[in-house]
Amino acid sequence: MSGRRIAILIEKELREFRAHPALILPVVILVVVCTLLPLLVIVILPRTMGQSLATDRGMAQMIEKAQAHLPSLRGLSPQAAAEAFLFQQFLLLFLMAPIVGAVSLAAYAVVGEKQGRTLEPLLTTPISTSELLVAKVLAAFLPSIVIEAAGLAVYFLMVAAIASPGVLHALLTPRAAVLIVALGPFAALAALQGTIAISSRVNDARSAQQIAVLLVMPLMAMFVGQIAGGFFLSSAMLALFSAALAGAWVILVLLSVALFERETILTRWDHG
Amino acid sequence: MIAAQAVSRRFGARLAVDNVTFDVGAGEVFGLLGPNGAGKTTTLRMLGGLILPTSGTVSIGGERFSRSTGAALRARIGFLTETPGLWDHLTVWDNLLTYARLFGVAQPDLSVERTLRTFELLDRRGDRVAVLSKGMKQKLALARALVHEPSIVLLDEPTANLDPQTARMVRDLLRGLRSRGRAIVISTHNLDEAERMSDRVALMRQTLIAVGEPAALRRDVFGRRLRVRFLGTAPAAALLAAIAARAGGHDVRVDGAELSMVLESPDADAPAVIRALVDAGVQVREAFDEQPALEEVYLKLLGGRGDAA
């Protein structure tokens, strides 16, 4: 596999995104929503309505349970602890946003080349199938992760600015680091690679997108389960889960290469 | 330089290409002619390593195309695909630069600049491809196929959508490539173009029906027909036919002030025919070898059912 050819193709994809910013808009919108939603739900709305999270009985019980896994909540005021707990939980949702957005980029990646009849000329070059598919995934992944990083910076800055004292410090934990550095990126890579595999087998981006969205369902279930207090994933469990996702990505690379049939893709359009 | 040996290709139950064998040497232009669905594009794709034959082999410089050699061999080929297939959102420059780099050109910027200059597209370098005319897109696609200076050039309808001036420029360019030793295979519906550009042509319908120089194909199909035009009142048709037959002509046809016949040995027999006509008092205005258009050869060999002309 040639890193040089992968980099060239990624550069080309990024130029296309720059020339056609609408492609990247879903990622931006989702990150903005996921940045603002927790602040709205956790800080702004309760304050506007004159309510306190600390007075909610259910919330107090949940935090008491969570303190066993999140020592950083200890020593905070009840209000700050509630905010810190919820901000932690929303972090997971935040990490899913770029995946969902990037899936639309990835879904279009191969289908778009097919529809624009640009795939055949590309396949006349020395590029291999694995290089093509990895480049497509990374090209969708990189802008998503940059937008996500920007969103995270805004998220933490806003937490620092408007949340209760001590909340930001309570958020900066090894668990958050695992979520941001490992779970988010590997989940994104696995979902994108799966989407690319689907994209190479279907003839329109919408079908690829619809099927690919199913790939993020397990993560969504994890978020809902955590918010509902059904279970709590520790740093170690998240690290393990991240490692599994990294393995899944590698397997999906191999699978997508096996599923990508150059000849069928070319000749399905025309048997000239 | 590039050779197809007993190449066949099936798509499911359909046989697209059947037992095709030919080779194209350095400095040669080889034209592939045939009706729609004759297997020309499939043959080009096999030559370019985009699809592998079901049976038979394609080789470049003696090295066979396979899954393991494909990438290295493709680097030696410039392939103009049936549709331009350019990235519409990117500029002319970025389209070409991406390909130059993918092909591993040592100084891609210089190469792109030189190629754009050759194709008179340098002043459009910053334009997005989406705003180009069809003809310009075709020119750019051709430029893309040549940006890495390949030793083998495969062209699917190279002058489609081009205005006459640009088509001529492309033909001149291909002659230049031929003189620099490139092996060029052209698939085209334009028989006039094929005749003007190709050293050899192949008529194809799933399999090769005929291969050879255009002039040789004409001879093989129609023989060498001598045509004689008269001045003044033409003698009676029966007399003309008799004179021609005596001098060795057959398939004699008389049409007004024109007589034509097939001669087995035109160089030896034509002077005798003309002498006999002059002796009979016929005023000969001109005599020449008939050159049926390649289209006639094409239609005759393909049974008049081809739709390419």
Interface residues (C-beta under 8 A of the other chain):
Chain A: R5 I8 L9 E11 K12 R15 E16 A19 H20 G116 R117 T118 L119 E120 P121 L122 L123 T124 T125 P126 I127 S128 R262 E263 L266 T267 D270 H271 G272
Chain B: F11 R14 A16 N36 G37 G39 K40 T41 T42 R45 G48 L50 I51 L52 A71 A72 R74 A75 I77 F79 T81 E82 T83 P84 G85 L86 W87 D88 H89 L90 D94 T98 Y99 R101 L102 F103 G104 R128 A141 R144
